[in-house]
Amino acid sequence: SENKAKKQKISFFEKYGNKIPHPLTIFVILTAILFVISHFTQGLVIQIPGSDKTVVTQSLMTGEYMRLFLRSIPANFSNFAALRTVLVVMLGVALCEYSGF
């Protein structure tokens, strides 16, 4: 009966886990939501907690920001040190997997 309970838990998580969208889809949706929220909240003056500094919010949907965003994607990926290691390891694993090693 203990084994049956474990199988029920696993099947529950598998059933609902399979309904979750792909992580890339979640990332794209959340990024789009962030861009829309930034557009509707542009111009708000926000005070940084613990200091006297204030910041005026900007829309991420302006042409200037979109150009900056798209131009900086390669630099963001290449300058993130942990990602370099992960990419090299992933390439090595893929090479071993497809070569039959």
Secondary structure, DSSP 8 states (H G I E B T S, - for coil): -HHHHHHHHHHHHHHHHTTS--HHHHHHHHHHHHHHHHHHTTT-EEE-TTSS-EEE---TTSHHHHHHHHHHHHHHHHH-HHHHHHHHHHHHHHHHHHHT-
